[in-house]
Structure formats: structure tokens, C-alpha cells
Amino acid sequence: MEIDMTFTLPQLPYALDALAPHVSKE
């Protein structure tokens, strides 16, 4: 899991940007 977190860390902003419009709509 630790490796997964480290790999997702740099991709966090990307995932947030992709979900931002969906979460902002709510």
C-alpha cells in the first residue's frame, strides 16, 4: 500500500482535477 500511495501522490492533483468538476457540481 505504501508504494501505491507514493505512486498516487504525484497523480493526486490529476485525479482531483478530473473529479473537481463532478464534486463542484454537487
ABEGO torsion letter per residue (X at the ends): XAAAAAAAAAAAAAAAAAAAAAAAAX
